[in-house]
Amino acid sequence: MIETELKIALDAPGMARLRRHPDLASLRIGPRRTERLVSIYVDTVGHALAKAGISLRLRKIGRRWVQTIKSGRTAGGAGFFSHREVEAPAPGGRLALDGPDPTGVLAAIAAAVGVAPLAPVFETRVQRVTERLRLDAGVVELALDTGEVVAGDARTPILEAEIELVDGDVAAVFALARRLFPCGPVRFSTANKAALGYRLARGEGIDAAPKARNAGALEYGGETTIETVARDVFRDCFAQIAENMVVVARSDAIEGPHQLRVGLRRLRTALAVFAASLGGDALLHASQAARRLGQVVGDLRDIDVLIDEVVAQAAALGLDAPAATAVTAALETRRSQVRADVRAELAGSESTGFLFDLMELIEARGWLAPSDYSQTARLAAPVASVAAELLEKRHAKVMKQGRKIEKLDIEALHELRKELKKLRYTVDVFDPIFPGKRVAAYLRALKDMQSAFGSLNDAAMAAEALAGPDAPGSADPGAQRGVGWVLGTLAMKIAVDRPALFRKWSAFAESRPFWI
């Protein structure tokens, strides 16, 4: 059978709240069960099964033993998992790898292992509270796990909720998630128990502190279907957004807001790129929600840049320490308030709902439209059949925006900078199917162009933040002296950078796109 589940990491108060959630009683269709589960994961010394995408587990449930084989690379990600699962009795806790093999998993194990012996690699020890619940879209099982993963002397705690589809539509999983987690931040489990165990067995540490997540690398061929590529791009954007929302909520690290905004922009670009093939109406709501959230996070990212880059650079260029301290202190007061506002927004029902809506759109193929009779053919078309056209469309928009660049005002240059970002994200989507050297050269020129816009963008952002009557430190003469120095150094930098920007644009405009 196919096991489809959503995993969400919890803390102790969150686990307690979930066990007492009032909706459980109204949705329950069977008695609550509490079990002690001990699972032993078996593999070769070189972890041949893990490398083949197979997990082999012996689990003791009460007095009986069950063997479970999960195969297939994990679908989904950032909390959503789907595997092919085969269970069989394992009397006495002994492996049962002979006999009928209708699914072919036993043959796959034999092929992966060869003559290498199998032995325990790690264990999970969990107390599981299970609820079977009925929703309109189907029946799901909610498992609340408390325990640990153990590999030799290494161990890491487990505290998570699993929502598994039992019968019906996968929409039931997301419907329950919305009811149980109306507010955030939601910490989706990025690795299942088997992945955690193998990391411990390899001697890798498990860092509980949230870290900023960058965009992942895509790997696919030109023959891969458009729908598959779109889904994988959306999944990576979702992971980048969801993980960095937790970083922003729990850390003051400036990379969190930066990568969260990048993830939201990547998502909006990808939704636009694939709208014609998948169906634009289904993707529009996700794009609008991502835009709104990006504007909220952008306020924090902008003030981070202002303090840690713009003011810091002005100080390095000669701004005296008292003035630098005064303007920084005023901005820090503003940043604390902005960060609190952003965290409140990310924890709110609208942002949390956006995450579940986006995950459901991706995993339940929310773009399918029964009345769109040509959609099946579009989704199944090879991505190589549309990549060049989509790249050219985005490239042409940039060229049109940058026509007569020397005459563009600051606002028009800012719009051009945004179009360059969209072009770069589009290139990132399709570069796996084009020659690497040509893509790399184009990307270098594109990134060089983006960096050339830096001082213009900084100046516009700094003027808006620092020059108004309600600007931070407006009543402090020392801070105002610092503001004047910052704006002055930016003006001088623009005078130097603007001619260089025009030269780089000319070089970029004359370069030959790699898809032609």
C-alpha positions as a printed Julia matrix, in Angstrom:
516×3 Matrix{Float64}:
   0.0     0.0     0.0
   0.99    3.65   -0.31
   1.53    5.4     3.01
   0.79    9.13    2.84
   1.43   11.22    5.94
   2.13   14.71    7.19
   4.65   15.08   10.02
   4.82   18.11   12.29
   7.47   18.6    14.98
   6.22   19.64   18.4
   7.47   20.88   21.73
   6.15   19.63   25.09
   3.48   22.36   25.49
   2.37   21.8    21.89
   2.02   18.07   22.48
  -0.05   18.69   25.6
  -2.34   21.11   23.76
  -2.81   18.69   20.89
  -3.82   15.82   23.18
  -6.48   18.07   24.74
  -7.71   19.54   21.43
 -11.53   19.76   21.58
 -12.04   18.67   17.95
 -10.61   15.21   18.61
 -13.69   14.1    20.55
 -16.11   15.19   17.81
 -14.1    13.57   15.0
 -13.13   10.34   16.8
 -14.52    7.09   15.32
 -12.75    4.63   17.59
 -11.11    4.43   20.98
  -7.88    6.31   21.64
  -4.97    3.86   21.76
  -1.69    4.17   23.62
   1.16    1.84   22.6
   4.82    1.4    23.35
   6.65    0.85   20.04
  10.2    -0.36   19.69
  11.45   -0.42   16.1
  14.76   -1.92   14.99
  16.05   -0.74   11.61
  18.22   -3.25    9.77
  20.79   -2.67    7.03
  24.29   -3.6     5.9
  27.41   -2.01    7.35
  27.59    0.25    4.28
  23.85    1.1     4.49
  23.11   -0.48    1.12
  19.34   -0.47    1.68
  19.26    3.23    2.55
  21.22    4.02   -0.61
  18.64    2.05   -2.61
  15.77    4.0    -1.07
  14.58    1.08    1.09
  14.02    0.92    4.84
  13.67   -2.44    6.58
  12.22   -2.4    10.08
  11.25   -4.88   12.79
   8.72   -3.4    15.19
   7.55   -4.85   18.48
   3.94   -3.96   19.27
   2.99   -5.41   22.6
   4.01   -9.07   22.34
   4.0    -9.39   18.57
   6.6    -8.46   15.94
   5.87   -6.91   12.55
   8.27   -6.48    9.63
   7.81   -3.34    7.55
   9.5    -2.51    4.26
   9.21    1.0     2.88
  10.47    1.56   -0.63
  10.72    4.36   -3.14
  12.42    7.66   -2.66
  10.43    9.88   -0.33
   7.87   11.94   -2.18
   7.0    15.38   -0.97
   9.25   16.84    1.66
   9.23   19.47    4.4
   6.76   17.39    6.38
   4.89   15.5     3.65
   5.95   11.9     3.0
   4.69    9.15    0.72
   6.15    5.64    0.49
   5.19    2.21   -0.73
   4.8     0.11    2.42
   4.65   -3.68    2.8
   4.0    -5.28    6.21
   4.25   -8.91    7.25
   4.36  -10.86   10.53
   7.88  -11.49   11.9
   7.47  -14.2    14.56
  10.08  -13.93   17.28
  11.48  -10.74   15.78
  13.14  -12.6    12.9
  13.36  -11.2     9.37
  11.07  -12.82    6.8
  12.74  -12.17    3.45
  11.65  -15.35    1.64
   8.32  -16.42    0.23
   5.77  -14.72   -2.04
   6.88  -11.35   -3.4
   3.99   -9.79   -5.37
   5.34   -6.24   -5.01
   8.97   -7.11   -5.79
  10.32   -5.53   -2.6
  12.05   -8.73   -1.44
  13.86   -8.98   -4.78
  14.86   -5.32   -4.47
  16.32   -5.99   -1.01
  18.26   -9.0    -2.3
  19.63   -6.97   -5.22
  20.71   -4.1    -2.97
  22.28   -6.25   -0.26
  23.93   -8.98   -2.29
  25.93  -11.22    0.03
  26.45   -8.58    2.73
  24.96   -9.52    6.1
  22.1    -7.54    7.61
  22.3    -6.26   11.19
  20.59   -3.67   13.44
  21.71   -0.1    12.71
  19.54    1.95   15.06
  16.32    1.85   17.07
  13.35    4.09   17.72
  11.62    3.89   21.08
   8.28    5.67   21.11
   5.13    5.98   23.13
   2.39    6.51   20.56
  -1.09    7.86   21.2
  -3.31    7.13   18.2
  -6.65    8.61   17.2
  -8.74    7.53   14.2
 -10.74   10.48   12.92
 -13.36   11.03   10.24
 -13.53   14.2     8.16
 -15.64   15.06    5.13
 -12.88   14.08    2.69
 -11.91   10.81    4.37
 -10.56    8.96    7.39
  -7.17    9.83    8.88
  -5.08    8.55   11.74
  -3.43   11.0    14.1
  -0.37    9.59   15.89
   1.29   11.57   18.67
   4.82   10.23   19.23
   7.06   10.86   22.22
  10.4     9.08   22.44
  13.88    8.91   20.94
  16.05    7.56   18.16
  19.08    5.59   19.41
  22.19    4.59   17.43
  24.9     3.21   19.7
  25.67    5.9    22.25
  24.04    8.64   20.16
  20.41    9.59   20.58
  17.99   12.35   19.63
  14.48   13.02   20.96
  11.25   12.51   19.02
   8.23   14.7    19.66
   5.94   14.9    16.67
   2.46   14.5    15.25
   1.77   12.32   12.23
  -1.42   12.67   10.23
  -1.79    9.63    7.95
  -4.43    9.07    5.3
  -6.38    5.86    5.97
  -9.19    6.16    3.43
 -10.5     8.81    1.08
  -8.86   11.88   -0.39
  -5.56   13.4     0.74
  -7.5    16.63    1.3
  -8.6    15.05    4.61
  -5.0    15.22    5.87
  -4.83   18.95    5.25
  -8.31   19.59    6.59
  -7.32   18.05    9.92
  -3.99   19.9     9.94
  -5.8    23.23    9.56
  -8.08   22.41   12.48
  -5.31   21.24   14.78
  -2.81   23.97   13.86
  -4.78   27.16   13.2
  -1.78   29.3    14.14
   1.97   28.93   13.81
   4.76   28.83   13.41
   4.31   25.24   12.21
   7.52   23.21   12.25
   7.2    20.58    9.53
   9.48   17.6    10.09
  12.14   17.7     7.39
  13.28   14.11    7.99
  11.41   10.97    9.03
  12.59    8.69   11.85
  14.6     6.48    9.51
  16.51    9.46    8.1
  17.28   10.7    11.63
  18.5     7.25   12.62
  20.85    6.94    9.67
  22.26   10.39   10.39
  23.01    9.33   13.96
  24.51    6.05   12.78
  26.84    7.96   10.44
  28.0    10.11   13.35
  26.28   13.25   12.12
  24.9    15.66   14.69
  21.25   16.58   14.88
  21.04   20.34   15.32
  17.76   21.34   16.93
  18.33   25.05   16.33
  16.59   26.3    13.18
  18.91   27.33   10.35
  18.15   29.43    7.3
  17.43   27.3     4.25
  18.61   28.28    0.78
  17.09   27.13   -2.49
  17.81   23.5    -3.29
  19.4    22.09   -6.42
  17.16   20.64   -9.12
  18.04   17.5   -11.09
  15.97   16.32  -14.04
  16.24   15.63  -17.75
  14.61   17.32  -20.7
  12.18   14.43  -21.07
  10.74   14.97  -17.58
   7.12   16.07  -17.71
   6.21   19.7   -17.15
   4.0    18.75  -14.2
   6.79   16.82  -12.48
   9.26   19.7   -12.82
   6.68   22.24  -11.65
   5.78   20.08   -8.65
   9.42   19.65   -7.64
  10.14   23.37   -7.98
   7.05   24.2    -5.92
   8.1    21.66   -3.27
  11.52   23.23   -2.94
  10.01   26.71   -2.67
   7.6    25.44   -0.02
  10.45   23.95    2.01
  12.45   27.18    1.79
   9.43   29.23    2.9
   8.26   26.93    5.7
  11.69   26.38    7.24
  12.63   30.05    7.14
   9.34   31.07    8.72
  10.47   29.05   11.76
  13.93   30.68   11.62
  12.39   34.16   11.66
  10.1    33.18   14.54
  12.89   31.75   16.7
  16.07   33.58   15.72
  17.32   37.1    15.1
  19.67   35.88   12.35
  19.38   38.21    9.35
  19.64   35.32    6.88
  16.18   34.07    7.93
  14.15   37.01    6.57
  16.41   37.15    3.52
  15.9    33.51    2.55
  12.2    33.66    3.4
  11.73   36.56    0.99
  13.81   34.76   -1.66
  11.64   31.65   -1.26
   8.45   33.67   -1.67
   9.82   35.41   -4.77
  10.98   32.1    -6.25
   7.51   30.68   -5.67
   5.76   33.59   -7.36
   8.11   33.34  -10.34
   7.61   29.58  -10.64
   3.83   29.94  -10.4
   3.94   32.47  -13.24
   6.32   30.33  -15.33
   4.09   27.23  -15.17
   0.7    28.98  -15.15
  -0.02   28.35  -18.84
   0.71   24.62  -18.57
  -0.89   23.88  -15.19
  -3.75   26.37  -15.21
  -3.4    29.94  -14.06
  -6.61   30.22  -12.01
  -5.54   27.51   -9.56
  -2.18   29.16   -8.95
  -3.42   32.74   -8.63
  -4.46   32.53   -4.97
  -1.09   31.1    -3.95
   0.73   33.87   -5.81
  -1.36   36.61   -4.21
  -0.85   35.15   -0.73
   2.9    34.87   -1.31
   3.02   38.48   -2.47
   1.25   39.69    0.66
   3.55   37.7     2.94
   6.59   38.9     1.01
   5.64   42.51    1.64
   5.42   41.82    5.38
   8.78   40.06    5.53
  10.32   42.7     3.26
  10.01   45.33    5.99
  12.26   43.28    8.27
  14.71   42.42    5.5
  15.03   46.08    4.52
  15.84   47.28    8.01
  18.32   44.4     8.42
  20.13   45.6     5.3
  19.96   49.19    6.48
  21.61   48.43    9.84
  24.0    45.62    9.0
  25.12   46.72    5.57
  24.32   50.36    4.72
  25.06   52.01    8.07
  27.94   49.64    8.76
  29.49   50.52    5.41
  29.05   54.25    6.09
  30.86   53.8     9.42
  33.71   52.03    7.63
  33.96   55.0     5.24
  34.41   57.54    8.03
  31.16   58.13    9.89
  32.25   59.0    13.43
  31.45   56.53   16.2
  28.97   58.71   18.18
  26.85   59.42   15.1
  27.04   55.78   13.96
  25.99   54.63   17.43
  23.1    57.1    17.57
  21.63   56.18   14.19
  22.14   52.45   14.8
  20.45   52.66   18.22
  17.46   54.44   16.69
  17.2    51.84   13.93
  17.56   48.95   16.4
  14.53   50.24   18.27
  12.59   50.25   15.01
  13.91   46.8    14.05
  12.73   45.29   17.34
   9.2    46.52   16.66
   9.24   45.4    13.02
  10.53   41.95   14.01
   7.76   41.61   16.61
   5.15   42.62   14.01
   6.53   40.14   11.46
   6.59   37.31   14.0
   3.0    38.03   14.96
   2.03   37.93   11.28
   3.86   34.66   10.62
   2.19   33.07   13.65
  -1.27   34.24   12.58
  -4.01   32.19   10.97
  -3.62   33.77    7.51
   0.08   32.9     7.17
  -0.41   29.42    8.65
  -3.34   28.8     6.35
  -1.21   29.89    3.4
   1.29   27.11    4.21
  -1.35   24.38    4.37
  -3.09   25.72    1.24
   0.21   25.72   -0.64
   1.12   22.21    0.48
  -2.3    20.91   -0.52
  -2.08   22.63   -3.9
   1.24   20.85   -4.52
   0.56   17.4    -3.07
  -3.1    17.06   -4.09
  -2.43   18.43   -7.61
  -4.76   21.31   -6.96
  -4.32   22.63  -10.49
  -6.28   19.74  -12.07
  -9.41   20.98  -13.84
 -11.84   18.32  -15.2
 -13.33   20.8   -17.66
  -9.91   21.61  -19.19
  -9.7    18.86  -21.82
  -6.26   19.85  -23.1
  -4.68   19.96  -19.66
  -3.57   16.32  -19.55
  -1.5    16.73  -22.7
   0.07   19.95  -21.42
   1.02   18.4   -18.08
   2.54   15.33  -19.72
   4.59   17.25  -22.29
   8.38   17.11  -21.82
   9.74   20.19  -20.11
  12.29   20.67  -22.89
   9.41   21.46  -25.26
   8.59   24.7   -23.42
  11.8    25.7   -21.6
  13.33   27.83  -24.37
  10.05   29.63  -25.06
   9.51   30.46  -21.38
  13.09   31.66  -20.94
  12.84   33.82  -24.05
   9.57   35.33  -22.83
  11.13   36.36  -19.52
  14.34   37.57  -21.23
  12.34   39.68  -23.68
  10.44   41.34  -20.83
  13.74   42.34  -19.23
  15.06   43.72  -22.52
  11.9    45.76  -23.02
  12.04   47.11  -19.47
  15.67   48.14  -19.87
  15.32   49.87  -23.22
  16.99   53.33  -23.05
  18.23   52.5   -19.58
  20.19   55.76  -19.3
  16.89   57.69  -19.24
  15.12   55.56  -16.63
  14.33   57.13  -13.27
  14.93   55.42   -9.92
  11.48   53.81   -9.86
  11.86   52.38  -13.37
  15.32   51.06  -12.52
  13.87   49.39   -9.44
  11.27   47.66  -11.64
  14.02   46.54  -13.98
  15.92   45.1   -11.02
  12.86   43.06  -10.02
  12.48   41.73  -13.57
  16.14   40.66  -13.51
  15.47   38.68  -10.33
  12.54   36.93  -11.98
  14.72   36.1   -14.96
  17.38   34.66  -12.69
  14.86   32.47  -10.85
  13.5    31.28  -14.2
  17.01   30.35  -15.33
  17.45   28.41  -12.07
  14.33   26.38  -12.92
  15.49   25.29  -16.36
  19.29   25.22  -16.2
  19.51   21.39  -15.58
  18.61   20.7   -19.21
  21.07   23.11  -20.87
  24.87   22.94  -21.28
  26.45   23.91  -17.97
  29.16   26.26  -19.21
  26.79   28.41  -21.24
  24.31   28.63  -18.36
  27.08   29.51  -15.9
  28.37   32.32  -18.12
  24.86   33.75  -18.54
  24.19   33.53  -14.81
  27.45   35.31  -14.0
  26.48   38.2   -16.25
  22.98   38.26  -14.79
  24.2    38.26  -11.18
  26.73   40.96  -12.06
  23.88   43.06  -13.39
  21.83   42.52  -10.24
  24.71   43.55   -7.97
  25.21   46.72  -10.02
  21.74   47.83   -8.94
  22.67   47.48   -5.27
  23.55   51.1    -4.44
  20.49   52.46   -6.25
  18.21   50.14   -4.32
  19.96   50.9    -1.03
  19.66   54.63   -1.61
  15.94   54.47   -2.36
  15.28   52.25    0.65
  17.45   54.4     2.97
  15.81   57.65    1.86
  12.35   56.23    2.53
  13.34   54.88    5.96
  15.52   57.73    7.19
  14.36   60.99    5.66
  10.72   61.27    6.78
   9.44   63.23    9.78
   8.72   59.99   11.69
  12.07   58.44   10.82
  14.01   56.72   13.62
  16.1    59.24   15.58
  14.4    62.27   14.02
  14.59   64.08   17.38
  18.23   63.16   18.03
  20.79   65.57   16.47
  23.5    62.89   16.63
  21.33   60.4    14.8
  20.36   62.99   12.22
  24.02   63.77   11.58
  24.55   60.06   11.02
  21.58   59.93    8.65
  23.02   62.8     6.61
  26.36   61.0     6.32
  24.68   57.73    5.27
  22.58   59.39    2.57
  25.56   61.4     1.38
  27.81   58.36    1.01
  25.06   56.56   -0.9
  24.67   59.53   -3.25
  28.4    59.45   -3.98
  28.3    55.71   -4.54
  25.45   56.09   -7.02
  27.47   58.66   -8.96
  30.21   56.06   -9.36
  28.0    53.0    -9.87
  25.52   54.43  -12.38
  27.92   54.58  -15.37
  29.19   51.09  -14.47
  25.58   49.87  -14.42
  25.03   51.14  -17.96
  28.21   49.43  -19.19
  27.2    46.12  -17.62
  23.74   46.42  -19.13
  25.2    46.91  -22.6
  27.39   43.84  -22.18
  24.47   41.78  -20.9
  22.13   42.94  -23.66
  24.68   41.94  -26.32
  25.34   38.48  -24.83
  23.81   35.46  -26.55
  21.21   33.64  -24.44
  22.14   30.02  -23.74
  18.79   28.59  -24.9
  19.15   29.82  -28.49
